Amino acid sequence: MDSKTASASKEGSCPVDHSSFAAMSGKPAPTSKASSCPVDHASLAALGGKSTPPSQPSASTTTSSSSSGCPVDHTGSSTPLNPLNMMPNLSQTPAAEQEAALPTARTQSSIPRSDAKSTWEYPSPQQFYNALVRKGYETPVHEVSGMVDIHNFLNEACWDEIRKWEKRFHCDCKDLKLKKFQGRPKDLTPKARVYSWFGVDKPFDRHDWTVDRCGEDVRYVLDYYSSPDEMPGMPVFNVDVRPALDSPSAIFDRARMGAQRIWEKVFGAPAEEEE
């Protein structure tokens, strides 16, 4: 297992109406393209809150969730892209044939940016809706705000997982920041590919987040899976968060994390507490 389990339910820290999310049914129409959030809005919209259970070994579990900035394959797009997230800038203007107005206010995340003394900003419900329209998905307008809440919550949970990795193995850096991110839904990670050979469903999305570790760029890989609902109307997503195997340090961190988790399962306490 390469990431710890982070779970949140409707009764706990998740600010989402899961019943409305369960009713989602993204219906693909003939076009495609993207948005601006670290989770593929269209991928989740297409799931419609219905899970395909992966018997997936140990990924970080998030019951309901959220995000910002959507990584998409922009091949062939003529729209200028933001190099920090490889996405076009989305309009706040209502889409053609949009049935009702959507809020245009944007929420500030808790995730620090490396290029400014501020945090990343999540898309507004209107921008989120425009992203879905751009990708060719028909989504009921009244469900969009709930979808935005879910995405934002998921992003915060993913950042928290990255911080746990960094705190455990690189606690000397106190100023961790997210430099850039990119969606790579069509690129299967080696780990996900191996899991698929053993019957585990492939992730519905994948993101690469580049973290600024006090001046050092470190890439993290995030595989997004859907799982069976824990309760009716309460969808569950598993996000496997781990450092990409780009350096000897990352390989060592992954090996240490694996060993520590085996220790915890066998002895019931973190290895470092027993030293």
Sine and cosine of phi, psi and omega as CSV:
sin_phi,cos_phi,sin_psi,cos_psi,sin_omega,cos_omega
0.00,0.00,0.76,-0.65,-0.09,-1.00
-0.95,-0.32,0.08,1.00,0.06,-1.00
-0.50,-0.86,0.54,-0.84,0.01,-1.00
-0.97,0.25,0.28,-0.96,-0.02,-1.00
-1.00,0.01,0.84,-0.54,0.06,-1.00
-0.87,-0.49,0.94,-0.34,-0.05,-1.00
-0.86,-0.50,0.55,-0.84,0.05,-1.00
-0.53,-0.85,0.62,-0.78,-0.03,-1.00
-0.89,-0.46,0.05,-1.00,-0.01,-1.00
-0.87,0.50,-0.59,0.81,-0.04,-1.00
-0.97,0.23,-0.35,0.94,-0.07,-1.00
-1.00,-0.08,-0.83,-0.55,-0.17,-0.98
-1.00,0.04,0.04,1.00,-0.04,-1.00
-1.00,0.00,0.88,-0.48,-0.10,-1.00
-1.00,0.05,0.66,0.75,-0.17,-0.99
-0.83,-0.55,0.58,-0.82,0.15,-0.99
-1.00,0.08,0.98,-0.20,-0.09,-1.00
-0.94,0.33,-0.41,0.91,0.00,-1.00
-0.91,0.41,-0.60,0.80,0.02,-1.00
-0.95,0.31,-0.55,0.84,0.03,-1.00
-0.93,0.38,-0.59,0.81,-0.01,-1.00
-0.91,0.42,-0.42,0.91,-0.02,-1.00
-0.99,0.12,-0.11,0.99,-0.03,-1.00
-0.87,0.49,0.61,-0.79,0.11,-0.99
-0.53,-0.85,1.00,0.07,0.03,-1.00
-0.93,0.36,0.81,-0.59,-0.01,-1.00
-0.92,-0.39,0.91,-0.41,-0.07,-1.00
-0.92,0.40,0.73,-0.69,0.13,-0.99
-0.95,-0.31,-0.02,-1.00,-0.15,-0.99
-0.95,0.33,0.23,0.97,-0.01,-1.00
-0.82,-0.57,-0.02,-1.00,0.15,-0.99
-0.36,-0.93,0.28,-0.96,0.14,-0.99
0.32,-0.95,-0.51,-0.86,-0.32,-0.95
-0.64,-0.77,-0.28,-0.96,-0.11,-0.99
-0.56,-0.83,-0.56,-0.83,0.04,-1.00
-0.59,-0.81,0.96,0.29,0.02,-1.00
-0.36,-0.93,0.61,-0.79,-0.06,-1.00
-0.89,0.45,0.16,0.99,0.12,-0.99
-0.75,-0.66,0.60,-0.80,-0.01,-1.00
-0.97,0.25,0.97,-0.25,-0.03,-1.00
-0.82,0.57,-0.68,0.73,-0.07,-1.00
-0.92,0.39,-0.58,0.81,0.02,-1.00
-0.87,0.50,-0.71,0.70,-0.01,-1.00
-0.95,0.31,-0.59,0.81,0.02,-1.00
-0.89,0.45,-0.62,0.78,-0.01,-1.00
-0.92,0.39,-0.50,0.87,0.04,-1.00
-0.91,0.41,-0.52,0.85,0.04,-1.00
0.88,0.48,0.45,0.89,-0.01,-1.00
0.96,0.28,0.09,1.00,0.01,-1.00
-0.98,-0.20,0.77,-0.64,-0.13,-0.99
-0.99,-0.12,0.56,-0.83,0.19,-0.98
-0.94,-0.33,0.95,-0.32,-0.21,-0.98
-0.93,0.37,0.89,-0.46,0.19,-0.98
-1.00,-0.05,0.78,-0.62,0.05,-1.00
-0.98,0.21,0.81,0.59,-0.23,-0.97
-0.97,0.22,0.78,-0.63,-0.03,-1.00
-0.97,0.25,0.89,-0.45,0.16,-0.99
0.68,0.73,0.99,0.13,0.22,-0.98
-0.85,-0.53,0.30,-0.95,-0.06,-1.00
-0.97,0.25,0.82,-0.57,-0.14,-0.99
-1.00,-0.07,0.76,-0.65,0.06,-1.00
-0.78,-0.63,0.93,-0.37,0.05,-1.00
-0.98,0.19,0.93,-0.36,-0.15,-0.99
0.89,0.45,0.37,-0.93,-0.10,-0.99
-0.07,-1.00,-0.32,-0.95,0.00,-1.00
-0.09,-1.00,-0.03,-1.00,-0.11,-0.99
-0.07,-1.00,-0.03,-1.00,0.04,-1.00
-0.51,-0.86,0.46,-0.89,0.08,-1.00
0.92,0.38,0.95,-0.30,-0.14,-0.99
-0.96,-0.27,0.85,-0.52,-0.02,-1.00
-0.98,0.18,0.84,-0.55,-0.07,-1.00
-0.68,-0.73,0.39,-0.92,0.12,-0.99
-0.97,0.23,0.96,-0.28,-0.07,-1.00
-1.00,-0.08,0.31,0.95,-0.02,-1.00
-0.82,0.58,0.78,-0.63,0.04,-1.00
1.00,0.06,-0.02,1.00,-0.01,-1.00
-0.98,0.22,0.68,-0.73,0.04,-1.00
-0.99,-0.10,-0.03,1.00,-0.01,-1.00
-0.98,0.17,0.74,-0.68,0.04,-1.00
-0.85,0.53,0.67,-0.74,-0.05,-1.00
-0.95,-0.33,0.55,-0.83,0.12,-0.99
-0.98,0.22,0.86,-0.50,-0.05,-1.00
-0.90,0.43,-0.29,0.96,0.00,-1.00
-0.98,0.21,-0.41,0.91,0.00,-1.00
-0.67,-0.74,0.05,1.00,0.03,-1.00
0.82,0.58,0.67,0.74,0.01,-1.00
-0.74,-0.68,0.46,-0.89,0.10,-1.00
-0.97,0.23,0.40,-0.92,0.10,-1.00
-0.96,0.27,0.72,-0.69,-0.08,-1.00
-0.99,-0.15,0.60,-0.80,-0.02,-1.00
-0.97,0.22,0.45,-0.89,0.12,-0.99
-1.00,-0.10,0.07,1.00,-0.02,-1.00
-0.98,0.18,0.72,-0.70,0.03,-1.00
-0.82,0.57,0.61,-0.79,0.00,-1.00
-0.95,0.30,0.38,-0.93,0.05,-1.00
-0.88,0.48,0.68,-0.74,0.01,-1.00
0.91,0.41,0.30,0.96,0.08,-1.00
-0.93,0.36,0.77,-0.64,-0.16,-0.99
-0.98,0.22,-0.44,0.90,-0.04,-1.00
-0.51,-0.86,0.37,-0.93,0.01,-1.00
-0.95,0.30,0.52,-0.85,0.05,-1.00
-0.85,-0.53,0.49,-0.87,0.02,-1.00
-0.88,0.48,0.58,-0.82,0.04,-1.00
-0.95,-0.32,-0.01,1.00,0.02,-1.00
-0.94,0.33,0.64,-0.76,0.00,-1.00
-0.95,-0.31,0.55,-0.84,-0.02,-1.00
-0.98,-0.18,0.69,-0.72,0.04,-1.00
-0.99,0.13,0.73,-0.69,0.04,-1.00
-0.99,0.11,0.03,-1.00,0.10,-1.00
-0.99,-0.13,0.09,1.00,-0.11,-0.99
-1.00,0.00,0.91,-0.42,-0.05,-1.00
-0.93,0.37,0.60,-0.80,0.12,-0.99
-1.00,-0.03,0.51,-0.86,0.02,-1.00
-1.00,0.03,-0.24,0.97,-0.06,-1.00
-0.98,-0.18,0.10,1.00,-0.04,-1.00
-0.31,-0.95,0.30,-0.95,0.05,-1.00
-1.00,0.02,0.85,0.53,-0.02,-1.00
-0.44,-0.90,-0.05,-1.00,0.02,-1.00
-0.93,-0.38,0.27,-0.96,0.05,-1.00
-0.91,0.41,0.51,-0.86,-0.05,-1.00
-0.92,-0.39,0.74,-0.67,0.01,-1.00
-0.98,0.17,0.44,-0.90,0.03,-1.00
-0.94,0.34,0.46,-0.89,0.08,-1.00
-0.96,0.26,0.28,-0.96,0.09,-1.00
-0.83,0.56,-0.59,0.81,0.02,-1.00
-0.92,0.40,-0.68,0.73,0.04,-1.00
-0.91,0.42,-0.63,0.78,0.02,-1.00
-0.88,0.48,-0.71,0.70,0.01,-1.00
-0.89,0.45,-0.68,0.73,0.03,-1.00
-0.88,0.48,-0.56,0.83,0.04,-1.00
-0.91,0.42,-0.67,0.74,0.02,-1.00
-0.91,0.41,-0.67,0.75,0.03,-1.00
-0.88,0.47,-0.68,0.74,-0.01,-1.00
-0.87,0.49,-0.58,0.81,0.01,-1.00
-0.99,0.10,-0.09,1.00,0.08,-1.00
1.00,-0.01,0.42,0.91,0.00,-1.00
-0.95,-0.31,0.73,-0.68,0.06,-1.00
-1.00,0.00,0.90,-0.44,-0.05,-1.00
-0.78,-0.62,0.77,-0.64,0.05,-1.00
-0.83,0.56,0.76,-0.65,-0.07,-1.00
-0.85,0.52,-0.62,0.79,-0.09,-1.00
-0.93,0.36,-0.20,0.98,0.00,-1.00
-0.99,-0.10,-0.15,0.99,-0.14,-0.99
-0.91,0.41,-0.69,0.73,-0.03,-1.00
-0.87,0.50,-0.64,0.77,0.06,-1.00
-0.90,0.43,-0.61,0.79,0.04,-1.00
-0.91,0.42,-0.62,0.78,0.03,-1.00
-0.90,0.44,-0.69,0.72,0.04,-1.00
-0.85,0.53,-0.68,0.73,-0.01,-1.00
-0.89,0.45,-0.72,0.70,-0.01,-1.00
-0.89,0.45,-0.69,0.73,-0.01,-1.00
-0.90,0.44,-0.67,0.74,0.02,-1.00
-0.89,0.45,-0.65,0.76,-0.01,-1.00
-0.90,0.43,-0.67,0.74,0.03,-1.00
-0.87,0.50,-0.68,0.73,0.00,-1.00
-0.89,0.45,-0.64,0.77,0.01,-1.00
-0.91,0.42,-0.63,0.77,0.02,-1.00
-0.91,0.41,-0.66,0.75,0.03,-1.00
-0.90,0.44,-0.61,0.80,0.03,-1.00
-0.89,0.45,-0.62,0.78,0.05,-1.00
-0.90,0.44,-0.66,0.75,0.03,-1.00
-0.89,0.46,-0.67,0.74,0.02,-1.00
-0.89,0.46,-0.57,0.82,0.04,-1.00
-0.91,0.42,-0.67,0.74,0.07,-1.00
-0.86,0.52,-0.75,0.66,-0.08,-1.00
-0.92,0.39,-0.64,0.77,-0.01,-1.00
-0.91,0.41,-0.57,0.82,-0.05,-1.00
-0.96,0.29,-0.63,0.78,-0.13,-0.99
-0.90,-0.43,-0.25,0.97,-0.05,-1.00
-0.64,-0.77,0.79,0.61,-0.11,-0.99
-0.94,0.34,-0.14,0.99,0.01,-1.00
-0.94,0.33,-0.38,0.93,0.02,-1.00
-1.00,-0.04,0.91,-0.42,-0.04,-1.00
-0.98,-0.19,0.04,1.00,-0.12,-0.99
-0.79,-0.61,0.83,0.56,-0.04,-1.00
-0.95,0.32,0.68,-0.73,-0.01,-1.00
-0.65,-0.76,0.41,-0.91,0.09,-1.00
-1.00,-0.08,0.89,-0.45,-0.06,-1.00
-0.99,0.11,-0.74,0.67,0.00,-1.00
-0.30,-0.95,0.19,-0.98,0.03,-1.00
-0.49,-0.87,0.38,-0.92,-0.01,-1.00
-0.50,-0.87,0.65,-0.76,0.08,-1.00
-1.00,0.03,0.69,-0.72,0.02,-1.00
-0.71,-0.71,0.86,0.51,-0.11,-0.99
-0.88,0.48,-0.39,0.92,-0.04,-1.00
-1.00,-0.04,-0.13,0.99,-0.04,-1.00
-0.98,-0.21,0.96,-0.28,-0.01,-1.00
-0.98,0.22,0.74,-0.68,0.05,-1.00
-0.96,0.29,0.44,-0.90,0.03,-1.00
-0.82,0.57,-0.64,0.77,-0.01,-1.00
-0.90,0.44,-0.72,0.70,0.01,-1.00
-0.90,0.43,-0.59,0.81,0.02,-1.00
-0.90,0.44,-0.71,0.71,0.02,-1.00
-0.89,0.46,-0.69,0.72,0.04,-1.00
-0.85,0.53,-0.64,0.77,-0.04,-1.00
-0.90,0.43,-0.49,0.87,0.05,-1.00
-0.91,0.42,-0.40,0.92,-0.01,-1.00
-0.98,-0.22,0.32,0.95,0.12,-0.99
1.00,-0.04,0.04,1.00,0.04,-1.00
-0.98,0.20,0.71,-0.71,0.04,-1.00
-0.87,0.50,0.58,-0.82,0.04,-1.00
-0.95,0.32,0.49,-0.87,0.04,-1.00
-0.90,0.45,0.54,-0.84,0.02,-1.00
-0.99,0.14,-0.19,0.98,0.03,-1.00
-0.36,-0.93,0.34,-0.94,0.06,-1.00
-0.58,-0.82,0.66,-0.75,0.06,-1.00
-0.77,-0.64,0.50,-0.86,0.15,-0.99
-0.90,-0.43,0.85,-0.53,0.03,-1.00
-0.94,-0.34,0.79,-0.61,0.07,-1.00
-0.99,-0.14,0.89,-0.46,-0.07,-1.00
-0.98,-0.18,0.68,-0.74,0.09,-1.00
-1.00,-0.02,0.97,-0.23,0.00,-1.00
-1.00,-0.09,0.98,0.21,0.01,-1.00
0.79,0.61,0.75,0.66,0.06,-1.00
0.98,-0.20,-0.22,0.98,0.02,-1.00
-0.96,-0.28,0.80,-0.60,0.04,-1.00
-0.99,0.16,0.80,-0.60,-0.01,-1.00
-0.78,-0.63,0.81,-0.58,-0.03,-1.00
-1.00,-0.06,0.74,-0.68,0.11,-0.99
-0.93,-0.38,0.56,-0.83,0.03,-1.00
-0.93,-0.37,0.71,-0.71,-0.01,-1.00
-0.81,-0.58,0.89,-0.46,0.09,-1.00
-0.97,-0.23,0.78,-0.63,-0.06,-1.00
-0.96,-0.27,0.84,-0.54,0.03,-1.00
-0.87,-0.49,0.46,-0.89,0.18,-0.98
-0.97,-0.23,0.52,-0.86,-0.04,-1.00
-0.74,-0.68,0.17,-0.98,0.01,-1.00
-0.88,0.47,0.57,-0.82,0.07,-1.00
-0.87,0.50,0.69,-0.72,0.09,-1.00
-0.95,0.32,-0.60,0.80,0.08,-1.00
-0.62,-0.78,0.41,-0.91,0.04,-1.00
-0.80,0.59,0.77,-0.63,0.02,-1.00
0.99,0.16,0.14,0.99,0.01,-1.00
-0.83,-0.56,0.99,0.11,-0.06,-1.00
-0.92,0.39,0.46,-0.89,0.00,-1.00
-0.83,-0.56,0.71,-0.70,0.11,-0.99
-0.87,-0.49,0.65,-0.76,0.11,-0.99
-0.95,-0.30,0.79,-0.61,0.03,-1.00
-0.87,-0.50,0.90,-0.43,0.00,-1.00
-1.00,-0.01,0.96,-0.28,-0.08,-1.00
-0.95,-0.30,0.80,-0.60,0.04,-1.00
-0.32,-0.95,0.36,-0.93,0.05,-1.00
-0.92,0.39,0.64,-0.77,0.10,-1.00
-0.93,0.36,0.53,-0.85,-0.04,-1.00
-0.99,0.14,0.90,0.44,-0.05,-1.00
-0.99,-0.12,-0.17,0.98,-0.11,-0.99
-0.45,-0.89,0.35,-0.94,0.08,-1.00
-0.84,0.55,-0.58,0.82,0.01,-1.00
-0.89,0.46,-0.69,0.73,0.00,-1.00
-0.92,0.40,-0.64,0.77,0.03,-1.00
-0.88,0.47,-0.68,0.73,0.01,-1.00
-0.90,0.44,-0.68,0.73,0.02,-1.00
-0.88,0.48,-0.70,0.72,0.00,-1.00
-0.89,0.46,-0.66,0.75,0.00,-1.00
-0.91,0.42,-0.68,0.73,0.01,-1.00
-0.91,0.42,-0.66,0.76,0.01,-1.00
-0.89,0.45,-0.67,0.74,0.03,-1.00
-0.87,0.49,-0.69,0.73,0.00,-1.00
-0.91,0.42,-0.65,0.76,-0.01,-1.00
-0.92,0.40,-0.58,0.81,0.00,-1.00
-0.95,0.30,-0.56,0.83,0.11,-0.99
-0.90,0.44,-0.68,0.73,0.04,-1.00
-0.85,0.53,-0.72,0.69,-0.03,-1.00
-0.89,0.46,-0.63,0.78,0.00,-1.00
-0.93,0.37,-0.61,0.79,-0.06,-1.00
-0.98,0.18,-0.70,0.71,-0.13,-0.99
-0.96,-0.29,-0.16,0.99,0.10,-1.00
0.97,0.23,0.25,0.97,0.03,-1.00
-0.49,-0.87,0.54,-0.84,0.04,-1.00
-0.84,0.55,0.63,-0.78,-0.06,-1.00
-0.85,0.53,-0.65,0.76,-0.07,-1.00
-0.91,0.41,-0.42,0.91,0.00,-1.00
-0.96,0.27,-0.34,0.94,-0.04,-1.00
-1.00,0.00,-0.18,0.98,-0.05,-1.00
-0.97,0.23,0.00,0.00,0.00,0.00
